[in-house]
Amino acid sequence: MTRLSQVSELCSVSETENPTQLTILEASGFESWKAAQCVSVQEWLNVTGYEDKGFSFLPGESAGAAGVLFVCSDLSDVFATGDLAEKLPAGDYVLADDIDEATARKIAFAWGASTYRFTRYKKQEKALPRLGLSSNTVLEQVRQQVAAIRLVRDLVNVPAADMMPEHLAEVAMGVAQEFGADYRELVGEELIARNYPMIHAVGRASVHDPRLLDIRWGRADAPKVTLVGKGVCFDSGGLNIKPGNYMRQMKKDMGGSAHVLGLAAWIMASNLPVNLRVLIPAVENAVSGNAFRPGDVLNTRKGLTVEIDNTDAEGRLVLCDALAEAVTDKPDLIVDFATLTGACRVALGTELPGFFSNDRTVARALEDAGEECGEPVWRLPLHAPYNDFLKSDIADLVNGAPSPYGGAITAALYLERFVDEIPWVHFDIMAWNVRKLPGRPVGGEAMGVRAVYEYLKTRFGE
């Protein structure tokens, strides 16, 4: 899986060999730039029909290109240059001297995001271009960011056969070891003995034992931040089995766990001054003779009983035990990530991360952080009257609302029962790009990670 050293498409200028200069402009500045160029460059652009969009090689005094020009509409867009690296031949490139550090940071991130390739099962034949950065501080920070995003993508892209709970545990242990963090896990019947009944119930039908993965890192006296990630490594739907077309991409149902591992690695790599804990309930929701059933009443770690309406609403079940554990430390903030509902995709589409929060101040600051880093996130309401849809005649609550409407809200309201008064953010994410966009290939994707990191850095950074 991705580590900082593997982000080889970003390097220091001192490591480059005969680099080609990149001139990157906004369209509004193209004509004035062009007027200031030598006659040969102006004639080249005229002859080739270049206007004010995309890239062009620029002629040198001798054979070969002297540089590359790239023009986009708005450099404040993080992915404005997201397809540049894909268009360039292999080789080393450097940014023109007049590009400021903030813009260089965005360009470098887009470069690293766009040169991501998932190569576990298929070799990468094409050599990729490399961008040299003049600031080693920017290089290190962008590499941390890119490594986090690539780790999320890698984990989500791996097929379920190679990313079951035990495999996810190996990755979590590796992340913990890399940064000197403490790692523990509970496996199989240990979950019953230690009172995590929901995690065990959802995962017990699989031959791959359910687990609770637990990472701790940071100073004991630092602000406490706990990340919780849904780790359903494959979701058949259980006895309420999914139709084949809905099951096809269910390898991504552990996307929440991928998000918190990527975010945790970024936090630890940048040495953010927090007391970090990561909790991942890792299960396969399978079908077997001992699978939990519609109509069953199950207990939770918190002691609330839950009537099972639908076994395909399993994510909130494993999360509720992990959230009940998270509150025991009384952290300053809990953030969970989960591929929880199709309803959130209906509301916001597949590309906009939706989130809920029980703390208005945190929610507003998180939205501001998303705007600041170029990753907008959208707050949805914890509409209390919809709690009525979670009522059960025979248990404390039901895991699936009878109404087909407001499904993301009722799922979030279910989770809210388990966080007490702790400030909490719940992300309901797609974790998958259904179409290719600049810097974002089809497949596993990190959604909301950059916004959350920006918020944590602003709030807790020294």
C-alpha positions in Angstrom: 0.0 0.0 0.0 1.0 3.6 -0.6 3.8 5.2 1.5 5.4 8.6 1.2 8.4 7.2 -0.6 6.2 5.7 -3.3 4.9 9.1 -4.4 7.8 9.2 -6.8 6.1 11.5 -9.4 6.8 14.4 -7.0 10.4 15.2 -6.2 12.8 18.0 -5.3 14.1 20.3 -8.1 17.6 19.1 -7.2 16.7 15.6 -8.2 15.5 16.5 -11.7 17.5 15.9 -14.9 17.2 18.5 -17.7 13.7 19.5 -16.6 11.2 21.2 -18.9 9.7 24.4 -17.6 5.9 24.5 -17.1 4.2 27.9 -17.6 0.7 27.7 -16.1 -1.8 30.5 -16.5 -5.4 31.4 -16.1 -7.2 32.2 -19.3 -7.7 35.8 -18.2 -4.0 36.4 -18.3 -3.2 34.5 -21.5 -3.3 37.4 -24.0 -1.0 39.7 -21.9 1.4 36.8 -21.4 1.4 36.0 -25.1 2.1 39.7 -26.0 5.2 39.6 -23.8 6.7 36.5 -25.6 9.2 36.5 -28.4 8.1 36.5 -32.0 8.8 32.8 -32.5 6.6 31.8 -29.6 3.8 34.1 -30.7 4.0 32.7 -34.3 4.0 29.2 -33.0 0.9 29.7 -31.0 -0.8 31.4 -33.9 0.2 28.7 -36.4 -0.9 25.8 -34.2 -4.2 27.5 -33.6 -3.7 27.6 -29.8 -6.2 29.9 -28.1 -6.6 30.0 -24.3 -7.2 26.4 -23.1 -5.2 23.3 -22.5 -1.5 22.7 -23.1 1.0 23.4 -25.8 4.7 22.7 -26.2 6.7 25.9 -26.7 9.5 26.0 -29.3 13.1 26.5 -28.3 15.9 28.1 -30.1 17.2 24.7 -31.3 15.3 21.5 -32.0 13.0 20.3 -29.2 10.7 22.1 -26.9 11.8 24.9 -24.6 8.8 24.5 -22.3 5.2 23.7 -21.9 2.3 26.1 -21.6 -0.9 25.2 -19.8 -3.9 27.5 -19.6 -7.0 26.8 -17.4 -10.0 28.8 -16.4 -9.4 29.2 -12.6 -6.3 28.1 -10.7 -8.2 28.3 -7.4 -9.8 25.0 -8.5 -7.6 22.3 -7.0 -8.0 20.1 -10.0 -7.7 22.8 -12.6 -4.4 21.2 -13.8 -5.6 17.7 -13.0 -5.2 16.3 -16.5 -1.9 18.0 -17.3 0.4 15.2 -16.2 -1.6 12.6 -18.2 -1.0 14.6 -21.4 2.7 15.0 -20.9 5.4 12.6 -22.0 7.7 11.0 -19.4 10.4 13.3 -18.2 11.1 15.9 -15.5 9.2 19.2 -15.3 9.5 22.2 -13.1 7.2 25.2 -12.5 8.0 28.6 -13.7 9.5 30.9 -11.1 6.5 33.3 -11.0 4.1 30.6 -9.6 3.4 31.4 -5.9 3.7 28.7 -3.2 -0.1 28.3 -2.7 -0.7 27.7 -6.4 2.4 25.4 -6.6 0.9 23.4 -3.7 -2.4 22.9 -5.7 -0.7 22.0 -8.9 1.6 19.5 -7.1 -1.4 17.8 -5.4 -3.3 17.6 -8.7 -0.2 16.1 -10.3 0.1 13.4 -7.6 -3.6 12.7 -7.7 -3.6 12.3 -11.5 -0.6 10.1 -11.7 -2.1 7.6 -9.3 -2.4 4.1 -10.9 -3.8 0.9 -9.3 -1.1 -1.6 -10.3 -1.7 -4.6 -7.9 -3.0 -6.8 -10.7 -2.0 -5.0 -13.9 1.4 -3.6 -14.6 1.8 0.1 -15.5 3.4 0.1 -18.9 3.6 3.9 -19.5 6.3 5.8 -17.7 4.9 8.8 -15.9 6.2 12.4 -15.8 7.8 13.8 -12.7 7.3 17.3 -11.2 10.2 18.9 -9.3 9.3 21.4 -6.5 11.7 24.1 -5.3 10.4 24.0 -1.7 11.2 20.9 0.2 8.6 21.8 2.8 5.9 22.0 0.1 7.2 18.7 -1.3 6.9 16.9 2.0 3.5 18.3 2.8 2.0 17.5 -0.6 3.5 14.0 -0.6 1.8 13.4 2.8 -1.5 14.5 1.3 -1.1 12.5 -1.9 0.0 9.4 0.0 -3.2 9.6 2.1 -5.4 9.9 -0.9 -3.6 7.1 -2.8 -3.9 4.8 0.3 -7.6 5.3 0.4 -7.9 4.6 -3.3 -5.7 1.5 -3.1 -7.7 0.0 -0.3 -11.1 0.6 -1.9 -9.9 -0.7 -5.3 -8.7 -4.1 -3.9 -11.2 -6.9 -4.6 -12.9 -8.4 -1.6 -11.1 -11.7 -1.9 -7.9 -9.9 -1.0 -9.4 -7.3 1.4 -11.3 -9.3 4.0 -11.2 -8.4 7.7 -7.8 -10.1 8.3 -6.3 -8.3 5.3 -7.6 -4.9 6.5 -6.1 -5.7 9.9 -2.7 -6.2 8.3 -2.9 -2.8 6.6 -4.0 -1.2 9.8 -1.2 -2.8 11.7 1.3 -1.7 9.0 0.1 1.9 9.3 0.4 1.8 13.1 3.9 0.3 12.9 5.1 2.9 10.4 4.3 5.7 12.8 5.1 4.0 16.1 1.4 3.8 17.1 -0.2 1.2 19.4 -2.3 -1.4 17.6 -4.7 -3.9 19.0 -7.6 -6.0 17.7 -10.4 -8.2 19.0 -11.2 -11.2 16.8 -14.2 -13.5 16.6 -15.5 -14.7 19.9 -13.4 -12.1 21.7 -16.0 -9.6 20.5 -18.7 -11.4 22.5 -16.5 -11.7 25.6 -15.6 -7.9 25.4 -19.2 -6.8 24.7 -19.3 -5.9 21.0 -22.3 -7.9 20.1 -23.4 -6.1 16.9 -20.0 -6.4 15.2 -20.0 -10.1 15.9 -23.6 -10.6 14.8 -23.1 -8.9 11.4 -19.8 -10.7 10.8 -20.4 -14.2 12.2 -21.8 -15.8 9.1 -18.6 -15.3 7.2 -15.6 -17.7 7.3 -13.6 -14.5 7.8 -13.8 -13.7 11.5 -15.2 -10.3 12.4 -12.8 -7.9 14.1 -12.5 -4.6 15.9 -9.3 -2.8 14.9 -7.9 -0.2 17.3 -5.0 2.3 16.7 -3.8 4.8 19.3 -1.2 7.5 18.7 -0.1 10.8 20.1 0.6 12.6 23.4 -1.8 11.7 26.2 -2.3 15.4 27.0 -3.2 16.4 23.5 -6.7 17.0 22.3 -8.5 13.7 21.7 -9.7 12.9 18.2 -11.3 9.6 17.4 -11.9 8.3 13.8 -14.4 5.5 13.2 -14.6 3.8 9.8 -17.1 1.3 8.5 -15.2 -1.8 7.5 -17.7 -4.0 5.7 -15.3 -5.7 3.4 -18.0 -7.2 1.3 -21.7 -6.6 1.6 -24.0 -9.3 0.1 -26.9 -7.7 1.9 -27.1 -10.8 4.2 -30.4 -12.7 4.1 -31.9 -9.6 2.5 -29.5 -10.3 -0.3 -28.8 -7.6 -2.9 -29.6 -8.0 -6.6 -26.5 -8.6 -8.6 -26.2 -5.1 -10.0 -26.2 -3.6 -6.6 -23.7 -6.2 -5.3 -21.2 -5.6 -8.1 -19.2 -2.9 -6.4 -19.7 -3.9 -2.8 -15.9 -4.4 -2.4 -16.1 -0.6 -1.7 -18.3 -1.0 1.4 -15.2 -0.9 3.5 -14.6 2.6 2.1 -15.1 4.2 5.5 -12.2 2.2 7.0 -10.0 3.2 4.0 -10.8 6.8 4.7 -9.9 6.8 8.3 -6.7 4.8 7.7 -5.7 7.3 5.0 -6.6 10.3 7.2 -4.8 8.7 10.2 -1.6 8.2 8.2 -1.7 11.8 7.1 -2.3 13.0 10.7 0.6 10.9 12.0 3.0 11.7 9.1 2.4 15.5 9.6 2.7 15.0 13.4 -0.5 16.9 14.1 -0.7 17.5 17.8 -3.6 15.4 18.7 -4.3 12.2 20.7 -5.5 10.1 17.9 -7.6 6.9 18.1 -8.9 4.9 15.1 -11.6 2.3 15.5 -12.6 0.0 12.6 -15.3 -2.7 12.9 -14.2 -5.1 10.1 -16.7 -7.7 8.9 -18.1 -9.5 5.9 -21.9 -9.4 5.7 -22.4 -12.9 4.4 -25.1 -15.5 4.1 -24.9 -18.7 6.1 -27.0 -20.8 8.5 -25.9 -18.6 11.5 -26.6 -15.3 9.7 -28.6 -12.7 11.7 -32.2 -12.5 10.4 -34.9 -9.9 9.7 -37.0 -9.8 12.8 -34.2 -10.7 15.2 -33.7 -8.4 18.2 -30.0 -7.9 19.0 -28.2 -6.1 21.8 -25.6 -3.4 21.4 -22.5 -2.4 23.3 -24.5 0.6 24.7 -27.2 -1.7 26.0 -29.9 -0.6 23.5 -31.8 -3.4 21.8 -32.3 -3.2 18.0 -35.0 -5.0 16.0 -33.6 -6.0 12.6 -35.8 -4.8 9.8 -33.3 -5.4 7.0 -30.0 -7.2 7.2 -28.7 -4.9 4.4 -28.8 -2.0 6.8 -25.7 -3.5 8.5 -23.3 -0.6 8.4 -25.1 1.3 11.2 -25.0 -1.9 13.3 -21.3 -2.4 13.3 -20.7 1.4 13.6 -22.9 1.7 16.7 -20.7 -0.6 18.7 -17.6 1.2 17.6 -19.1 4.6 18.4 -20.2 3.4 21.8 -16.6 2.4 22.4 -15.4 5.8 21.0 -17.3 7.8 23.6 -15.7 6.0 26.5 -12.5 8.1 26.1 -14.6 11.3 26.1 -12.8 12.7 23.0 -13.0 16.3 21.9 -14.3 15.1 18.5 -15.5 11.9 16.9 -15.5 11.7 13.1 -16.9 8.6 11.3 -16.8 7.7 7.6 -19.2 5.2 6.1 -20.6 4.1 2.7 -23.9 4.0 4.5 -26.9 4.9 2.3 -27.9 5.2 -1.3 -30.2 7.9 -0.1 -27.3 10.3 0.3 -26.2 9.7 -3.3 -29.8 10.4 -4.4 -29.7 13.7 -2.5 -26.2 14.9 -3.4 -25.0 12.8 -6.3 -22.0 10.6 -6.2 -19.3 13.3 -6.0 -20.3 15.6 -3.2 -19.6 14.2 0.3 -22.6 14.6 2.7 -22.1 14.9 6.4 -24.2 15.3 9.6 -23.1 16.8 12.9 -24.5 17.4 16.3 -22.4 20.5 16.8 -23.2 23.5 14.7 -19.8 25.2 15.4 -17.9 22.2 14.2 -20.2 21.8 11.1 -19.7 25.4 10.0 -15.9 25.2 10.5 -15.8 22.0 8.6 -17.7 23.5 5.6 -15.2 26.5 5.7 -12.3 24.1 5.8 -13.7 22.3 2.7 -14.0 25.5 0.8 -10.5 26.5 1.9 -8.8 23.3 0.6 -11.0 23.0 -2.5 -13.1 20.0 -1.3 -16.6 21.2 -0.7 -18.6 19.1 1.8 -22.4 19.5 2.4 -24.1 19.4 5.7 -27.4 17.5 5.9 -29.9 17.9 8.8 -30.3 15.6 11.9 -34.1 16.2 11.7 -35.2 15.0 15.1 -38.9 14.3 14.2 -37.7 11.5 11.9 -36.7 9.6 15.0 -40.3 8.4 15.0 -39.3 6.2 12.0 -36.8 4.3 14.2 -39.4 3.2 16.8 -40.0 -0.5 17.4 -42.8 -2.2 19.2 -40.5 -4.8 20.8 -37.1 -3.2 21.0 -35.5 0.2 21.8 -35.2 1.0 18.1 -35.2 -0.6 14.6 -32.3 -0.6 12.2 -34.4 0.3 9.1 -37.1 3.0 8.7 -40.3 1.9 7.1 -40.4 5.1 5.0 -38.4 5.1 1.7 -37.7 8.8 2.2 -35.0 10.5 4.2 -32.9 7.4 4.4 -29.6 9.2 5.0 -31.2 11.2 7.8 -32.7 8.2 9.6 -29.4 6.3 9.4 -27.6 9.3 10.9 -30.2 9.6 13.6 -29.7 6.0 14.5 -25.9 6.6 14.9 -26.6 9.7 16.9 -28.1 7.5 19.7 -24.6 6.1 20.4 -22.5 9.2 20.6 -24.1 10.8 23.7 -23.1 14.5 23.9 -19.7 14.2 22.3 -19.1 16.5 19.3 -19.5 14.2 16.3 -19.4 14.3 12.5 -20.8 11.5 10.4 -19.8 11.3 6.7 -22.0 9.3 4.4 -19.8 8.9 1.3 -19.7 7.1 -2.1 -16.0 6.3 -1.9 -16.1 5.7 -5.7 -15.7 7.8 -8.9 -18.3 6.6 -11.4 -16.8 8.8 -14.1 -13.3 10.0 -15.0 -12.6 13.6 -14.0 -9.3 15.6 -14.0 -7.1 14.0 -11.3 -9.8 11.5 -10.3 -9.9 8.2 -12.2 -12.8 5.8 -12.1 -12.6 3.7 -9.0 -11.9 4.1 -5.3 -11.8 7.7 -4.1 -11.2 9.7 -0.9 -14.1 12.0 -0.2 -14.0 14.5 2.7 -10.6 13.5 3.9 -8.9 16.7 2.8 -11.7 18.8 4.3 -11.4 17.0 7.7 -7.6 17.3 7.7 -7.8 21.0 7.0 -10.3 21.4 9.8 -8.2 19.4 12.3 -5.1 21.4 11.3 -6.8 24.7 11.7 -8.4 23.7 15.0 -5.6 21.7 16.7 -2.4 22.6 14.8 0.3 24.3 16.7 
